[in-house]
Amino acid sequence: PRETRVERVVHPAMPEDIPEPAQEGAVEVTYETLGDLVQRLEACVRKHMGYHP
């Protein structure tokens, strides 16, 4: 088994930091993007480590 370390970088933001038209639905888009990135990362890890559930 290989140990994988993931560091999380968080930048605080306030609603007033986001332009008005982008506020609506911004959270959903962020979660969709993160979900896609997680799936791609998992696929890459499986490919390179030879893990197939």
Secondary structure, DSSP 8 states (H G I E B T S, - for coil): --------------GGGS-HHHHTTHHHHHHHHHHHHHHHHHHHHHHHHT---
